Amino acid sequence: MSPRPNSLAARDAAFHLHGYTNAQKNEQEGGFVITRGKGIYVYDENGKEYLDGMAALWCSGLGFGEEPRLTQAAVKQMQELPFYHTFTQKVASVTVELAEKLVNLAPVPMSKAYFCNSGSEANDTVVKMIWYINNGLGRPQKKKIISRTKAYHGVTVAAASLTGLPGLHIDFDLPIAGILRTDCPHHYRFGNPGESEEDFATRCAESLEKLILREGPDTIAAMFAEPVMGAGGVIIPPKTYFAKIQAVLKKYDILLVADEVICGFGRTGNFWGSQTMGVTPDIMTMAKQLSAGVLPIAAVLVNQRVYEALRDNSAKNTVFGHGITYSGHPVCAAVALETLKIYEERKIVDRVRALEPVFLRELQRFREHPLVGECRGVGLVGAIELVKDKATRQSFDASLAVGPNLVRIAHNHGLIIRAVGDSLAFCPPMVISEAEVVDMFVRFEKSLADVAEWLKRDGHL
């Protein structure tokens, strides 16, 4: 046996396979190891402090390590009932409470909650539900599902197929059949010269209708949409977009699934992103901030129409033949329920609304920077897109990895953000203070200055 590596980073390189990582690079360099967190800050194995401008992974709405109530809720539930499943009509009492709570919190009337462990599982479950109910309704041909270019809906086989990012498809033999792709609603990137947001939204809706008619309305079951497209680059839909899109879907009896995995629980300045963007879904999926990222839990909410179709088909088949061992896990459910109570007691939506002007002011002050093409945001989520040429909106050559290099340089300034190509995403814990918002963008400014210096020095500008 070879000697045990000394540092945690070296041990990570020796023993750990990461997601969303170049495995060869990690083997050479080791991981960026986080050992503890406090408030909006995390600390690496050397004790260096970082302002986490991404709430870990869009998750940690209450920050790190400063909510003892969540620990207490987990411990209490582990002492009372550490585990039970939800198969064959069995359920833990706390899981019932959480289901009731989520149904009552929904932005539009919903009927039932189904629990999963991640957003990917939730969206994968919805695909199965949609196929199941259409078979039960005698519409076996109504199975195709529409998603959008740059959408992000997860990494399981069906969810990754819905995701409109090629990196999740290459060499995985994805997407699966029956997934249709419609336009990304990014006005800055895809709007025509001189085209207003409203006209661009109209064009997106017309393009969607053409897709539906080309494929056949009787073959299309549903469309998935994030109210704000998170991992695709924090893309804010143009004005009137969802009103126009939903009119088309309603015309052809196509269900709308709102993916609230990133947008839910206050992030956009309302409890749900659907409220912020005017979405009236038939089905909702949620995860991440549902437990403030403390334990893995996700949920699917379905309206009465969808539930009745599912219910009746399960009666015909004698069973709804789908289930996940840890669905509605009582410890995760207890933490999620306590998280929701904290959001209410701390008036987290009001807090986000109060901080939004500061967040957007600091975000938008980079608009005039020569490397910045667009600054976009809502609530406490946003992105700054870097470009080589501001006038033409020309992007940098992908081989330069400008965005990822900025993220690496930001570590030197004690800041964690995320690159989506050359768009830098910000999604801090919702407990961040006004002064900390300012500090986050000061650290970004220093990082951007270093990147500009590198690009000029090496002749890339």
Buried (B, 14 or more C-beta within 10 A) or exposed (E): EEEEBEEBBBBBBEEBEEEEEEEEEBBEEBBBBBEEBEBBBBBBBEEEEBBBBBBBBBBBBBBBBEBEBBEEBBEEBEEEBEEBBBEEEEBBEBBBBBBEBBBEBBBBEBBBBBBBBBBBBBBBBBBEBBBBBBBBEEBEEBBBBBBBBBBBBBBBBBBBBBBBBEEBBEEEEBBEEBBBBBBBBBBBBBBEEEBBBBBBBBBBBEEBBEBBEEBEEEBBBBBBBBBBBBBBBBBBBBBBBBBBBBEBBEEBEBBBBBBBBBBBBBBBBBBBBBBBBBBBBBBBBBBBBBBBBBBBBBBBBBBEEBBEBBBEBBEEEEEBEBEBEBBBBBBBBBBBBBBBEBBEEBEBBEBBBEBBEBBBEBBBEBEEBEBBBBBBBBBBBBBBBBBBEBEEEEBBEEEBBBBBBBBBBBBEBBBBBBBBBBBBBBBBBBBBEEEBBBBBBBBBBBBBBBBBEBBEEEEEE
